[in-house]
Amino acid sequence: MAETTCDQKTVLVVDDDPDFVEQQKILLESEGYKVVTAEGQAQAEKVLEDVNPDLAVVDLMMENEDAGFALCYHIKKKYPDTPVILVTNVVAETGQDFDASTQEERSWIKADAVLDKPVRFEQLKRQMDRLLKEG
């Protein structure tokens, strides 16, 4: 097992792509994280009744096109200090581009970072380390 500095932090991974979820779960667990998964917004909201994750990784387009936005809002309302990373391939699918680099963008997106798919694990880990350190 890789050396870890995360002290068994819990990461919620939510995506309707089971391959993405499984890949992230394996990689995160190899880094020492406890991983809780959900296949969409509705399932994630049920998980959040019992779990307060240290960080969440949320896909944008799941049951519907804005499910990720709604879930980010739900997470921030229930657990305001939980960092949220929104992952999306919306740029590839729609040509629309957005991010969470300014406070204004973070306030309406309700995510602390936005990563375009395909997400490289090193890129995700770098954002996670930054957000967990800030928290």
Secondary structure, 3 states (H helix, E strand, C coil): CCCCCCCCCEEEEECCCHHHHHHHHHHHHHCCCEEEEECCHHHHHHHCCCCCCCEEEEECCCCCCCHHHHHHHHHHHHCCCCCEEEEECHHHHHCCCCCCCCHHHHHHHCCCEEEECCCCHHHHHHHHHHHHHHC
